Amino acid sequence: NPVGVASLVAQSIAGVSDLASIFLTLGRLVLCVTVGLTVHQVVTLPAIYAILWRKNPFVFLLRCAKAFFVSFAATATSVALPHMLDACQQNGVSGKVSRFVVPMSVTLHADGSALYIASACMFIAHTSGVDALTASDFLIIGTLSSVLSLTIPPVPSASIVTVAVILTSINRPLQGIALLFTVEWLLDRLRSGVNATSHVICAAYTDAICNGRTRQDPELEQSQLELSQRNMEVTVE
């Protein structure tokens, strides 16, 4: 509801004396999350892929572009599931692996969201006016961000609920969460796109680790897939 979101944002801004400082900090949050997601997708994930597969990782990323942009537009990775499976096939990932790993990864894996959650918690804690974060607070934020990201459903803006849980755990006020809605339209799309790419790369990692135990000749695998589909059609009839 746009009216409800606008009311929450207005309530958070009304009690702030230095608006310039708040919006400057909010801009830093956007920059921090954007740079972090970019480094994760363009450097970290491709580096691991290159080590495991000994192939050009940027060709892999290019083939994941459709899944990225569909997730970016829909703000939900589950919508792009068929495109993730297509990207796996184009990149030579075994169908046995991709059909198992990608759906499970959509349900349990959200590293882009974990990065956003940790950054958002530190932003809210910094703007709350309470005492500075301690080492134990950073440890709690990092641990809970990693663990709770496994429970996030693949739907828009689900990460904000997790931010509230973590802030409660470190005894920080929740009023500033409404400010996150002002940039949620962009950051939600970015982390959804990164999550989609990460799901495809997770399947590639699994296939590379399993290697000969799962990977087989592509033509043989395709023929087996067509045979299973025909058997299903016959069973239905």
Salt bridges, closest charged atoms under 4 A:
ASP111 OD2 - HIS40 NE2 2.68
ASP111 OD2 - HIS109 NE2 3.40
ASP137 OD2 - ARG172 NH2 3.64
GLU184 OE2 - ARG191 NH2 2.51
ASP188 OD1 - ARG191 NH2 3.44
ASP207 OD2 - ARG215 NE 3.28
